[in-house]
Every structure is written in structure tokens, then in C-alpha cells.
Amino acid sequence: MQTGFDNQKYIDTQAARIRERITQFGGKLYLEFGGKLFDDYHASRVLPGFEPDSKARMLRQLADDAEVVFALNANDIEQGKRRSDIGISYGDDVLRLMDVFRGMGLAIGGVVITRFSGQPKAEAYQARLEQMGVSVYRHYPIAGYPTNVNLIVSGDGFGKNEYVKTTKPLVVVTAPGPGSGKLAVCLSQLYNEHERGIDAGYAKFETFPVWNLPLKHPVNVAYEAATADLDDSNIIDPYHLDAYGKVTVNYNRDVETFPVLKAIMEKIMGKSPYLSPTDMGVNMVGNCICDDDVCQEAARNEIVRRYFWEAERLERTGQGEAELARIALLMKEVGVDENYNPAHAAALVKEEVTGLPAGAMVLPDGSVITGKTSRLLGAASSLLLNALKRVAGVPDEVFVVSDEALVPIGRLKTEHLHSRNHRLHSDETLIALSISSATNPLAEQVIAATSALRGCTAYFSVIISRTDEAVYKKLGINVCCEPKFERGTYYHG
């Protein structure tokens, strides 16, 4: 895959930028950390070369001076809100993230349960954390937040919140998802630090939109596609343009709330250190793009993928029509359509020729490989096996998995596990390939090539099974499906 982003430069310059901001505020900084820390696959797709854990690796450079505080909305705990990408609750994700941070050598400052008003499950969650030895703090709803500045910045506002005891110069405030209250936690801590005579500041770290790329740069447009469900948009920061005469890009919500945020900081600190929302950010991503053409191309492909993902969601749930229409408009803005990736048309042609579901994938060398539904393999399994053989240099006519290895698995599925589908899913095909590798060196060669498919995109003529999709995801292969099911049933597992 082509590289368009200098990852090591990013890690070094981003850490240096945060250190500068700590110094600006006299040695104490609350850094609101937006987006995903450890699994930022969106960034890695639109900025080829960006590693999904780059931000975490950057923080590791600051480990001696940093601690992490988690914000978690009590209402999200009560409702059992889950992360859609990895399927676990917000509460469990905080535990997962704490383990990862501790493994990096970062201190855990505690968990703040925001908007607490006696929710029973939030109380139970707090008790659970405290039994583990984790410090938990409660922050409460404030009437008129965020516009009632006089009440917010008072003993009856932020002053009622429990003060989070921190000891490090850098306090990273993060959360398992949006709406958790990271900003309110940072501002509450600023108020309580200043009440105690401690100088402290606030900054925001968001990867997207990239402030120093053009508004309609495909990377920024791809972010709008990724957040189509939020009904927000990227806009020019008018405050930055007015203050400095420079055009920068920001998110409309940040621009809309800036006057209130500025007023709160003025009330707390006497004077706001920032003249614009862009001023608050410390993001260095735009400075580390080393091949803009590569990133633009990657972003265009991401917008198309988002279109197919939203179309599949609409087919599965009946929800997302407005979001799909919005992404369709964004595709037009960057000059692409559903057939931008040649694998899409190739999958549909393969299905037309064979009369059965099919798939196609663009390989790292730019060639397109297809896979069809066969007697023993589903389309996803067939495509995966064909792609692995191609990148491993094994001729297509050479069999690396014998029928003797495949047939018993299919029989086990139908005769003993009572599955209606005897064809092998992708995980079962990989198991058969692994068994074959014990006696066939070519099978071992094919298995060793799995990493070569990371970052590729596969298109299918039907919505594939969750099992196949999960295997592709683990291999780092992006999956897009034509928004239709193979069978005309009411329920699709």
C-alpha cells in the first residue's frame, strides 16, 4: 500500500506540541482527548501510514508526566449504552481502556460519573470500581448548562462537583464515546484548581476535521461522511479568521459553543487564553501528511465505503435514510460514485455470470481478484482464499486446501451442528488451510500472506454473514456489500 502519512513525525511533533501547551499554562494542562485512542481505524484508512494506535504511542512519550481521567455519563450507564464498533458497554470499555493505559505506564487518575442524579446502575458501577481500587467522582447536572455562566462558574455549579485529585502536569480526559461530558469535566477541574490557587489550562485534541487542510479536502469530507448520523458539518472558523486573518477548518458544534466556552474561561481565569476554537486545538496531523495525493485518494475510497456501510444499515434496520442521502451528496462533492472502486463492478459482474453471490477485492498491486460461491465455499471464503494465493505467489490452478479437508467440516456443520448452510465461512476455511499446512508447504506460504491484505477493500454482491465480516475485519480488510440479502427471509442473523 502507498504511504501518505509520516507516522513517526506525527508521534514526535504531537508530543512536542502538547508539552508546549503544558508550559503555556504554568505546568498543568487538562487535555480533552476526542476520538479513539487505540483503534482509530478511520484515521488509518484516510491517512495511509497512520497506525490505529498512533495517539496512544504518542501519549507513551508523555507517560512520566501524564495521568488519565475517564468521563462516563450516568445516563449511558443506566441505559447500558454500547460501542457499536466493538460491541461492549461504555462501562466495560472504560475498564478495557484502563488496562491498556496501565500497560503503557500511564497513571489512572480516576473515573468521573457525569450528570449523576442518583441513577441506580451508576451507583452500582461506582461501587464496582471502588472495590477494584479505582477512584470515582461524581459530577452533577447544572441548570442552564452551558449558557448560564454565572451559575456554572460558582459554588452552586462547578463548585458542587467532586474535585478530582490529580498529581501530574498533563491530565488526559477521555471517554468511551460522545456525550460523556469530557469538556465539562475539564472546565469543572479548571474552576476547582483555580479555587485552590493552582494554575491550570485547557486544550482540545481532536484529529478531525484537520484544521489546516481546505474545507472540502477529501480527508475533511470523509470525516463528515463518518459523522453523518450526527447531522453536523465542517465549517470555516469565523473567530480565527477575524482574529488572525487565516482560514482554518473546525466543526460547527465547536464554533457554535465557543462564545459560551470563552465566557466560562474568562469567568474562571480572568481572561480567556483563546481567541478561536482553532486556538484551543493541538492537532498536528495536517503537518505530517507526506503525500497529499495518496491521502486524497484514500479519503475518496473511505467516503464510498461509508456510503455502502450506511446503505447496509438501512437495509438491516430500516433506519439511516437521511444519513445515506447526505453521504451521497458528499460523494458528489469529491467526484466519486458507487463504482469508484473497481471491485464493486467486478463483484456484480461475477454474480451475473455465475448466478450466485460473488465478491471482488483490489489487491495491493492494483489488480482485482474475484471469488464466487461454490459447492464447498461461500463467496467470502472463496475470495479470501483466491486473494491470499495471489499475494503469496501461488498459481490459481494449484489447490492448497483439498476437498478432503473441506468436506468433513461441512458435514460437521449440517449433520451435527444442524446448520442449514454446508458451505464454509471464512474462519472455517482458514482453519482448513491451517490443517493443510501441516503437510503442504504452499498452504503455509498462503497463511503467511494474510498481513499483505491489510488495508484492502472487498466488495460483495450481497450482504455477507456477520461471521465472514468479523474475520475480514480481524485481517484488516474493509468490507462493503451491495445492500441486499442473499435470502428473502424476514430474519437475517
C-alpha positions as a Python dict, from the first residue, in 0.01 Angstrom:
ca = {
    (1, 'M'): (0, 0, 0),
    (2, 'Q'): (117, 353, -72),
    (3, 'T'): (203, 573, 225),
    (4, 'G'): (77, 927, 254),
    (5, 'F'): (141, 998, 621),
    (6, 'D'): (463, 1015, 826),
    (7, 'N'): (364, 834, 1145),
    (8, 'Q'): (688, 881, 1338),
    (9, 'K'): (695, 1253, 1261),
    (10, 'Y'): (340, 1272, 1392),
    (11, 'I'): (423, 1098, 1719),
    (12, 'D'): (723, 1324, 1780),
    (13, 'T'): (569, 1657, 1678),
    (14, 'Q'): (238, 1590, 1851),
    (15, 'A'): (408, 1511, 2181),
    (16, 'A'): (621, 1824, 2149),
    (17, 'R'): (314, 2037, 2078),
    (18, 'I'): (138, 1912, 2391),
    (19, 'R'): (447, 1983, 2602),
    (20, 'E'): (445, 2340, 2471),
    (21, 'R'): (84, 2382, 2577),
    (22, 'I'): (159, 2248, 2926),
    (23, 'T'): (431, 2511, 2963),
    (24, 'Q'): (194, 2783, 2839),
    (25, 'F'): (-31, 2725, 3140),
    (26, 'G'): (236, 2713, 3405),
    (27, 'G'): (278, 2338, 3424),
    (28, 'K'): (-78, 2197, 3447),
    (29, 'L'): (-294, 2112, 3146),
    (30, 'Y'): (-630, 1938, 3113),
    (31, 'L'): (-636, 1788, 2765),
    (32, 'E'): (-976, 1687, 2629),
    (33, 'F'): (-897, 1385, 2417),
    (34, 'G'): (-1153, 1335, 2140),
    (35, 'G'): (-1186, 1038, 1908),
    (36, 'K'): (-1042, 694, 1954),
    (37, 'L'): (-707, 642, 2119),
    (38, 'F'): (-619, 281, 2043),
    (39, 'D'): (-829, 180, 1746),
    (40, 'D'): (-859, 483, 1521),
    (41, 'Y'): (-917, 286, 1203),
    (42, 'H'): (-1086, 578, 1031),
    (43, 'A'): (-765, 780, 1058),
    (44, 'S'): (-557, 488, 934),
    (45, 'R'): (-785, 447, 631),
    (46, 'V'): (-784, 812, 521),
    (47, 'L'): (-420, 879, 616),
    (48, 'P'): (-228, 573, 486),
    (49, 'G'): (68, 530, 716),
    (50, 'F'): (-118, 640, 1029),
    (51, 'E'): (-123, 350, 1273),
    (52, 'P'): (-451, 290, 1463),
    (53, 'D'): (-266, 322, 1795),
    (54, 'S'): (-55, 625, 1700),
    (55, 'K'): (-217, 855, 1955),
    (56, 'A'): (-158, 603, 2230),
    (57, 'R'): (206, 566, 2127),
    (58, 'M'): (238, 943, 2131),
    (59, 'L'): (100, 953, 2485),
    (60, 'R'): (353, 691, 2587),
    (61, 'Q'): (623, 951, 2524),
    (62, 'L'): (450, 1167, 2785),
    (63, 'A'): (386, 884, 3031),
    (64, 'D'): (609, 1019, 3307),
    (65, 'D'): (413, 1346, 3316),
    (66, 'A'): (62, 1224, 3239),
    (67, 'E'): (-237, 1060, 3402),
    (68, 'V'): (-575, 968, 3258),
    (69, 'V'): (-921, 1059, 3383),
    (70, 'F'): (-1229, 897, 3230),
    (71, 'A'): (-1565, 1068, 3187),
    (72, 'L'): (-1875, 849, 3177),
    (73, 'N'): (-2233, 977, 3158),
    (74, 'A'): (-2455, 827, 3430),
    (75, 'N'): (-2741, 806, 3182),
    (76, 'D'): (-2527, 595, 2946),
    (77, 'I'): (-2452, 358, 3235),
    (78, 'E'): (-2823, 339, 3322),
    (79, 'Q'): (-2923, 266, 2963),
    (80, 'G'): (-2641, 18, 2902),
    (81, 'K'): (-2512, 214, 2603),
    (82, 'R'): (-2270, 15, 2389),
    (83, 'R'): (-1992, 90, 2146),
    (84, 'S'): (-2121, -8, 1804),
    (85, 'D'): (-1778, -95, 1667),
    (86, 'I'): (-1664, -345, 1931),
    (87, 'G'): (-1998, -432, 2089),
    (88, 'I'): (-1922, -376, 2457),
    (89, 'S'): (-2087, -138, 2701),
    (90, 'Y'): (-1939, 204, 2776),
    (91, 'G'): (-1881, 91, 3134),
    (92, 'D'): (-1685, -216, 3027),
    (93, 'D'): (-1493, -13, 2770),
    (94, 'V'): (-1365, 215, 3047),
    (95, 'L'): (-1226, -94, 3221),
    (96, 'R'): (-1068, -210, 2894),
    (97, 'L'): (-911, 129, 2834),
    (98, 'M'): (-777, 148, 3189),
    (99, 'D'): (-598, -183, 3138),
    (100, 'V'): (-442, -61, 2814),
    (101, 'F'): (-331, 270, 2967),
    (102, 'R'): (-177, 95, 3266),
    (103, 'G'): (7, -135, 3026),
    (104, 'M'): (156, 177, 2866),
    (105, 'G'): (283, 302, 3201),
    (106, 'L'): (25, 579, 3234),
    (107, 'A'): (-130, 654, 3572),
    (108, 'I'): (-508, 634, 3613),
    (109, 'G'): (-645, 943, 3787),
    (110, 'G'): (-994, 803, 3824),
    (111, 'V'): (-1339, 789, 3669),
    (112, 'V'): (-1586, 1079, 3674),
    (113, 'I'): (-1952, 983, 3654),
    (114, 'T'): (-2107, 1288, 3489),
    (115, 'R'): (-2468, 1408, 3510),
    (116, 'F'): (-2516, 1194, 3820),
    (117, 'S'): (-2861, 1223, 3975),
    (118, 'G'): (-2899, 902, 4169),
    (119, 'Q'): (-2918, 653, 3882),
    (120, 'P'): (-2913, 304, 4046),
    (121, 'K'): (-2691, 140, 3784),
    (122, 'A'): (-2446, 427, 3807),
    (123, 'E'): (-2427, 378, 4183),
    (124, 'A'): (-2367, 5, 4132),
    (125, 'Y'): (-2097, 79, 3874),
    (126, 'Q'): (-1925, 316, 4116),
    (127, 'A'): (-1929, 51, 4388),
    (128, 'R'): (-1781, -199, 4144),
    (129, 'L'): (-1495, 34, 4052),
    (130, 'E'): (-1422, 126, 4410),
    (131, 'Q'): (-1396, -243, 4502),
    (132, 'M'): (-1125, -261, 4235),
    (133, 'G'): (-941, 30, 4399),
    (134, 'V'): (-1034, 285, 4131),
    (135, 'S'): (-1113, 639, 4246),
    (136, 'V'): (-1461, 752, 4139),
    (137, 'Y'): (-1601, 1105, 4143),
    (138, 'R'): (-1950, 1241, 4086),
    (139, 'H'): (-2033, 1545, 3878),
    (140, 'Y'): (-2388, 1673, 3879),
    (141, 'P'): (-2627, 1833, 3628),
    (142, 'I'): (-2621, 2214, 3632),
    (143, 'A'): (-2938, 2402, 3543),
    (144, 'G'): (-2893, 2609, 3228),
    (145, 'Y'): (-2564, 2445, 3123),
    (146, 'P'): (-2381, 2565, 2920),
    (147, 'T'): (-2532, 2913, 2884),
    (148, 'N'): (-2595, 3012, 3247),
    (149, 'V'): (-2234, 3115, 3302),
    (150, 'N'): (-2284, 3285, 3640),
    (151, 'L'): (-2440, 2973, 3790),
    (152, 'I'): (-2200, 2732, 3620),
    (153, 'V'): (-1890, 2913, 3746),
    (154, 'S'): (-1996, 2927, 4109),
    (155, 'G'): (-2013, 2721, 4424),
    (156, 'D'): (-2358, 2601, 4320),
    (157, 'G'): (-2232, 2496, 3976),
    (158, 'F'): (-1885, 2353, 3926),
    (159, 'G'): (-1828, 2404, 4297),
    (160, 'K'): (-2072, 2122, 4377),
    (161, 'N'): (-1879, 1871, 4172),
    (162, 'E'): (-1637, 1640, 4348),
    (163, 'Y'): (-1280, 1755, 4292),
    (164, 'V'): (-1067, 1503, 4104),
    (165, 'K'): (-730, 1475, 4279),
    (166, 'T'): (-456, 1476, 4015),
    (167, 'T'): (-79, 1497, 4055),
    (168, 'K'): (67, 1504, 3703),
    (169, 'P'): (130, 1807, 3477),
    (170, 'L'): (-81, 1654, 3199),
    (171, 'V'): (-429, 1522, 3271),
    (172, 'V'): (-579, 1345, 2970),
    (173, 'V'): (-958, 1346, 2991),
    (174, 'T'): (-1108, 1080, 2766),
    (175, 'A'): (-1427, 877, 2735),
    (176, 'P'): (-1564, 565, 2567),
    (177, 'G'): (-1789, 766, 2335),
    (178, 'P'): (-1951, 1104, 2257),
    (179, 'G'): (-2178, 1279, 2503),
    (180, 'S'): (-1981, 1159, 2804),
    (181, 'G'): (-1901, 1506, 2939),
    (182, 'K'): (-1527, 1540, 2877),
    (183, 'L'): (-1539, 1917, 2827),
    (184, 'A'): (-1750, 1973, 3140),
    (185, 'V'): (-1504, 1765, 3343),
    (186, 'C'): (-1211, 1974, 3216),
    (187, 'L'): (-1385, 2304, 3290),
    (188, 'S'): (-1501, 2186, 3632),
    (189, 'Q'): (-1145, 2092, 3718),
    (190, 'L'): (-1018, 2431, 3595),
    (191, 'Y'): (-1263, 2602, 3828),
    (192, 'N'): (-1171, 2385, 4126),
    (193, 'E'): (-796, 2412, 4059),
    (194, 'H'): (-815, 2793, 4047),
    (195, 'E'): (-1027, 2797, 4364),
    (196, 'R'): (-734, 2615, 4526),
    (197, 'G'): (-479, 2861, 4388),
    (198, 'I'): (-341, 2620, 4128),
    (199, 'D'): (-269, 2749, 3777),
    (200, 'A'): (-411, 2517, 3512),
    (201, 'G'): (-523, 2537, 3150),
    (202, 'Y'): (-736, 2355, 2898),
    (203, 'A'): (-673, 2234, 2543),
    (204, 'K'): (-853, 2009, 2300),
    (205, 'F'): (-712, 1726, 2094),
    (206, 'E'): (-930, 1619, 1801),
    (207, 'T'): (-786, 1452, 1492),
    (208, 'F'): (-1068, 1561, 1261),
    (209, 'P'): (-1152, 1783, 1093),
    (210, 'V'): (-795, 1873, 1009),
    (211, 'W'): (-778, 2245, 1079),
    (212, 'N'): (-503, 2330, 826),
    (213, 'L'): (-646, 2138, 530),
    (214, 'P'): (-902, 2302, 296),
    (215, 'L'): (-1268, 2276, 396),
    (216, 'K'): (-1351, 2048, 101),
    (217, 'H'): (-1033, 1844, 113),
    (218, 'P'): (-1140, 1476, 77),
    (219, 'V'): (-991, 1393, 420),
    (220, 'N'): (-1220, 1650, 583),
    (221, 'V'): (-1517, 1546, 369),
    (222, 'A'): (-1456, 1183, 474),
    (223, 'Y'): (-1494, 1293, 835),
    (224, 'E'): (-1832, 1445, 752),
    (225, 'A'): (-1930, 1112, 598),
    (226, 'A'): (-1815, 930, 911),
    (227, 'T'): (-2030, 1155, 1130),
    (228, 'A'): (-2334, 1177, 903),
    (229, 'D'): (-2554, 1043, 1182),
    (230, 'L'): (-2470, 1347, 1399),
    (231, 'D'): (-2610, 1592, 1144),
    (232, 'D'): (-2307, 1817, 1195),
    (233, 'S'): (-2069, 1967, 944),
    (234, 'N'): (-1725, 2117, 894),
    (235, 'I'): (-1715, 2495, 859),
    (236, 'I'): (-1463, 2777, 836),
    (237, 'D'): (-1374, 2906, 1184),
    (238, 'P'): (-1503, 3267, 1172),
    (239, 'Y'): (-1340, 3360, 1503),
    (240, 'H'): (-995, 3254, 1380),
    (241, 'L'): (-1045, 3436, 1051),
    (242, 'D'): (-1147, 3751, 1237),
    (243, 'A'): (-864, 3735, 1490),
    (244, 'Y'): (-576, 3632, 1263),
    (245, 'G'): (-695, 3669, 905),
    (246, 'K'): (-628, 3299, 842),
    (247, 'V'): (-871, 3041, 705),
    (248, 'T'): (-897, 2729, 923),
    (249, 'V'): (-1149, 2447, 946),
    (250, 'N'): (-1344, 2345, 1253),
    (251, 'Y'): (-1658, 2159, 1350),
    (252, 'N'): (-1982, 2358, 1359),
    (253, 'R'): (-2063, 2249, 1715),
    (254, 'D'): (-1729, 2378, 1844),
    (255, 'V'): (-1778, 2708, 1663),
    (256, 'E'): (-2135, 2746, 1793),
    (257, 'T'): (-2037, 2682, 2155),
    (258, 'F'): (-1714, 2884, 2153),
    (259, 'P'): (-1867, 3212, 2284),
    (260, 'V'): (-2005, 3030, 2588),
    (261, 'L'): (-1681, 2837, 2644),
    (262, 'K'): (-1481, 3160, 2613),
    (263, 'A'): (-1708, 3328, 2868),
    (264, 'I'): (-1667, 3039, 3112),
    (265, 'M'): (-1287, 3051, 3084),
    (266, 'E'): (-1291, 3428, 3132),
    (267, 'K'): (-1500, 3382, 3445),
    (268, 'I'): (-1264, 3118, 3581),
    (269, 'M'): (-927, 3257, 3471),
    (270, 'G'): (-999, 3629, 3441),
    (271, 'K'): (-910, 3621, 3071),
    (272, 'S'): (-961, 3363, 2800),
    (273, 'P'): (-631, 3231, 2659),
    (274, 'Y'): (-803, 3162, 2326),
    (275, 'L'): (-950, 3383, 2053),
    (276, 'S'): (-1098, 3099, 1845),
    (277, 'P'): (-1195, 2732, 1863),
    (278, 'T'): (-894, 2653, 1644),
    (279, 'D'): (-670, 2816, 1908),
    (280, 'M'): (-780, 2552, 2159),
    (281, 'G'): (-659, 2261, 1948),
    (282, 'V'): (-319, 2098, 1947),
    (283, 'N'): (-368, 1868, 1647),
    (284, 'M'): (-57, 1821, 1427),
    (285, 'V'): (-199, 1566, 1180),
    (286, 'G'): (-207, 1808, 886),
    (287, 'N'): (164, 1881, 928),
    (288, 'C'): (255, 1514, 887),
    (289, 'I'): (94, 1436, 551),
    (290, 'C'): (383, 1347, 323),
    (291, 'D'): (184, 1264, 7),
    (292, 'D'): (-137, 1458, -28),
    (293, 'D'): (-247, 1274, -344),
    (294, 'V'): (-232, 940, -166),
    (295, 'C'): (-438, 1071, 125),
    (296, 'Q'): (-694, 1230, -106),
    (297, 'E'): (-738, 900, -291),
    (298, 'A'): (-770, 707, 34),
    (299, 'A'): (-1029, 954, 162),
    (300, 'R'): (-1239, 926, -154),
    (301, 'N'): (-1246, 549, -114),
    (302, 'E'): (-1346, 593, 250),
    (303, 'I'): (-1643, 812, 155),
    (304, 'V'): (-1763, 542, -86),
    (305, 'R'): (-1721, 277, 183),
    (306, 'R'): (-1925, 489, 424),
    (307, 'Y'): (-2199, 503, 161),
    (308, 'F'): (-2216, 124, 138),
    (309, 'W'): (-2198, 80, 515),
    (310, 'E'): (-2488, 321, 560),
    (311, 'A'): (-2684, 152, 279),
    (312, 'E'): (-2637, -183, 452),
    (313, 'R'): (-2753, -36, 783),
    (314, 'L'): (-3063, 97, 613),
    (315, 'E'): (-3137, -245, 467),
    (316, 'R'): (-3083, -418, 800),
    (317, 'T'): (-3267, -177, 1027),
    (318, 'G'): (-3481, 49, 811),
    (319, 'Q'): (-3300, 346, 965),
    (320, 'G'): (-3049, 587, 814),
    (321, 'E'): (-3221, 715, 501),
    (322, 'A'): (-3126, 1078, 570),
    (323, 'E'): (-2767, 980, 651),
    (324, 'L'): (-2741, 781, 327),
    (325, 'A'): (-2869, 1077, 127),
    (326, 'R'): (-2617, 1305, 293),
    (327, 'I'): (-2324, 1074, 215),
    (328, 'A'): (-2445, 1051, -145),
    (329, 'L'): (-2413, 1431, -165),
    (330, 'L'): (-2066, 1416, -14),
    (331, 'M'): (-1963, 1163, -279),
    (332, 'K'): (-2067, 1411, -546),
    (333, 'E'): (-1863, 1684, -376),
    (334, 'V'): (-1544, 1484, -425),
    (335, 'G'): (-1641, 1346, -767),
    (336, 'V'): (-1699, 977, -694),
    (337, 'D'): (-1988, 731, -715),
    (338, 'E'): (-2071, 373, -614),
    (339, 'N'): (-1842, 230, -885),
    (340, 'Y'): (-1535, 431, -787),
    (341, 'N'): (-1366, 117, -660),
    (342, 'P'): (-1336, -134, -949),
    (343, 'A'): (-1404, -423, -712),
    (344, 'H'): (-1769, -317, -687),
    (345, 'A'): (-1845, -367, -1056),
    (346, 'A'): (-1630, -682, -1066),
    (347, 'A'): (-1836, -842, -788),
    (348, 'L'): (-2164, -763, -962),
    (349, 'V'): (-2039, -898, -1295),
    (350, 'K'): (-1917, -1218, -1128),
    (351, 'E'): (-2260, -1269, -973),
    (352, 'E'): (-2429, -1209, -1307),
    (353, 'V'): (-2208, -1468, -1478),
    (354, 'T'): (-2235, -1736, -1207),
    (355, 'G'): (-2589, -1668, -1089),
    (356, 'L'): (-2472, -1685, -726),
    (357, 'P'): (-2331, -1435, -471),
    (358, 'A'): (-1978, -1322, -550),
    (359, 'G'): (-1707, -1090, -427),
    (360, 'A'): (-1406, -896, -552),
    (361, 'M'): (-1106, -724, -400),
    (362, 'V'): (-843, -476, -517),
    (363, 'L'): (-504, -615, -416),
    (364, 'P'): (-204, -405, -310),
    (365, 'D'): (-61, -415, -663),
    (366, 'G'): (-385, -268, -802),
    (367, 'S'): (-512, -588, -962),
    (368, 'V'): (-866, -711, -899),
    (369, 'I'): (-934, -1065, -779),
    (370, 'T'): (-1278, -1226, -761),
    (371, 'G'): (-1440, -1508, -568),
    (372, 'K'): (-1759, -1700, -640),
    (373, 'T'): (-1996, -1917, -440),
    (374, 'S'): (-1902, -2280, -497),
    (375, 'R'): (-2017, -2621, -380),
    (376, 'L'): (-1797, -2606, -69),
    (377, 'L'): (-1715, -2239, -16),
    (378, 'G'): (-1919, -1922, 26),
    (379, 'A'): (-1826, -1611, -172),
    (380, 'A'): (-1633, -1456, 119),
    (381, 'S'): (-1429, -1773, 174),
    (382, 'S'): (-1360, -1816, -195),
    (383, 'L'): (-1249, -1453, -237),
    (384, 'L'): (-1024, -1467, 68),
    (385, 'L'): (-856, -1787, -48),
    (386, 'N'): (-806, -1656, -403),
    (387, 'A'): (-664, -1326, -276),
    (388, 'L'): (-424, -1498, -38),
    (389, 'K'): (-299, -1727, -313),
    (390, 'R'): (-241, -1433, -546),
    (391, 'V'): (-39, -1225, -297),
    (392, 'A'): (151, -1538, -185),
    (393, 'G'): (252, -1613, -545),
    (394, 'V'): (68, -1945, -562),
    (395, 'P'): (-83, -2017, -907),
    (396, 'D'): (-462, -2008, -919),
    (397, 'E'): (-486, -2364, -1054),
    (398, 'V'): (-291, -2505, -758),
    (399, 'F'): (-510, -2640, -476),
    (400, 'V'): (-378, -2553, -131),
    (401, 'V'): (-679, -2696, 54),
    (402, 'S'): (-807, -3034, -54),
    (403, 'D'): (-1171, -3139, -62),
    (404, 'E'): (-1075, -3398, 198),
    (405, 'A'): (-1010, -3112, 442),
    (406, 'L'): (-1322, -2913, 348),
    (407, 'V'): (-1592, -3178, 318),
    (408, 'P'): (-1576, -3307, 679),
    (409, 'I'): (-1616, -2952, 814),
    (410, 'G'): (-1926, -2900, 602),
    (411, 'R'): (-2065, -3234, 716),
    (412, 'L'): (-1999, -3143, 1079),
    (413, 'K'): (-2191, -2818, 1033),
    (414, 'T'): (-2500, -2975, 881),
    (415, 'E'): (-2521, -3321, 1037),
    (416, 'H'): (-2406, -3244, 1391),
    (417, 'L'): (-2437, -2867, 1441),
    (418, 'H'): (-2765, -2852, 1247),
    (419, 'S'): (-2666, -2564, 1022),
    (420, 'R'): (-2866, -2519, 701),
    (421, 'N'): (-2557, -2393, 518),
    (422, 'H'): (-2290, -2653, 448),
    (423, 'R'): (-2059, -2405, 276),
    (424, 'L'): (-1761, -2292, 479),
    (425, 'H'): (-1734, -1944, 628),
    (426, 'S'): (-1404, -1759, 613),
    (427, 'D'): (-1292, -1867, 960),
    (428, 'E'): (-1362, -2233, 881),
    (429, 'T'): (-1171, -2202, 554),
    (430, 'L'): (-870, -2059, 737),
    (431, 'I'): (-884, -2349, 983),
    (432, 'A'): (-890, -2597, 693),
    (433, 'L'): (-597, -2409, 538),
    (434, 'S'): (-406, -2429, 866),
    (435, 'I'): (-467, -2805, 891),
    (436, 'S'): (-344, -2846, 533),
    (437, 'S'): (-27, -2651, 613),
    (438, 'A'): (91, -2939, 832),
    (439, 'T'): (164, -3140, 515),
    (440, 'N'): (155, -2879, 239),
    (441, 'P'): (424, -2606, 237),
    (442, 'L'): (222, -2399, -9),
    (443, 'A'): (-64, -2378, 240),
    (444, 'E'): (180, -2242, 498),
    (445, 'Q'): (301, -1990, 238),
    (446, 'V'): (-57, -1875, 183),
    (447, 'I'): (-123, -1835, 556),
    (448, 'A'): (190, -1622, 591),
    (449, 'A'): (49, -1380, 332),
    (450, 'T'): (-253, -1271, 540),
    (451, 'S'): (-85, -947, 651),
    (452, 'A'): (-44, -844, 287),
    (453, 'L'): (-420, -792, 258),
    (454, 'R'): (-439, -541, 542),
    (455, 'G'): (-592, -219, 413),
    (456, 'C'): (-753, -377, 105),
    (457, 'T'): (-1124, -336, 34),
    (458, 'A'): (-1356, -621, -63),
    (459, 'Y'): (-1696, -574, -228),
    (460, 'F'): (-1972, -837, -230),
    (461, 'S'): (-2286, -865, -438),
    (462, 'V'): (-2492, -946, -127),
    (463, 'I'): (-2470, -874, 247),
    (464, 'I'): (-2234, -1137, 383),
    (465, 'S'): (-2263, -1307, 720),
    (466, 'R'): (-2151, -1142, 1043),
    (467, 'T'): (-1902, -1428, 1083),
    (468, 'D'): (-1733, -1358, 749),
    (469, 'E'): (-1735, -985, 813),
    (470, 'A'): (-1567, -1034, 1153),
    (471, 'V'): (-1288, -1244, 1000),
    (472, 'Y'): (-1222, -985, 731),
    (473, 'K'): (-1213, -713, 997),
    (474, 'K'): (-957, -906, 1202),
    (475, 'L'): (-741, -935, 891),
    (476, 'G'): (-767, -560, 837),
    (477, 'I'): (-974, -594, 518),
    (478, 'N'): (-1252, -340, 466),
    (479, 'V'): (-1585, -493, 361),
    (480, 'C'): (-1859, -331, 151),
    (481, 'C'): (-2176, -512, 49),
    (482, 'E'): (-2449, -447, -202),
    (483, 'P'): (-2747, -362, 19),
    (484, 'K'): (-2944, -682, -40),
    (485, 'F'): (-2969, -1015, 138),
    (486, 'E'): (-2897, -1346, -27),
    (487, 'R'): (-3223, -1498, 102),
    (488, 'G'): (-3563, -1338, 107),
    (489, 'T'): (-3633, -1420, 470),
    (490, 'Y'): (-3758, -1187, 741),
    (491, 'Y'): (-3476, -1264, 985),
    (492, 'H'): (-3107, -1238, 899),
    (493, 'G'): (-2867, -1336, 1177),
}
